[in-house]
Amino acid sequence: MPALVKFFVGLAAVILMAWISHGPLGGGARLIDRLEGEARAAVAKAALPGIDVRLSRDPLARDATLSGPANEFQREGQGSLPGLNDLVAGVEGISNVRWATPPPSPGNQARLMPLLLETILLVIPPYLAGLLLAWLFFGRRQRESYL
């Protein structure tokens, strides 16, 4: 089998495993649920009633959308006083924070990077590193020396 075919078969297998982990096994939904819970706990520390946090579900993404009655100071904070944006952005794993009001127009809407794409982009470099290490240690033909 040619080396390029082997490379693409291995790459397809890695992408398939990432998709299975993300979708059918529910790893992506569990991550979003956990991040949403942590973001809600961070907002609850601010003790502002009526503020809600949701993470994108269609597609799954690590972008938090806040909604509710909050003025600019409560949203942005000032100096050493963190605002709601800072509290939610401080949750490890949240990639972007935005507010639902005013409703985003199609041209003004932030671009979401789907979690599946992030997962695939995270598994490709280790695959390539493993391929390189395998080639370095096992792929080169060694000359036999009769000493």
Secondary structure, 3 states (H helix, E strand, C coil): CCHHHHHHHHHHHHHHHHHHHHCCCCHHHHHHHHHHHHHHHHHHHCCCCCCEEEEEECCEEEEEEEECCCCHHHHHEECCEECHHHHHHCCCCCCEEEECCCCCCCCCCCCCCCHHHHHHHHHHHHHHHHHHHHHHHHHCCCCCCCC
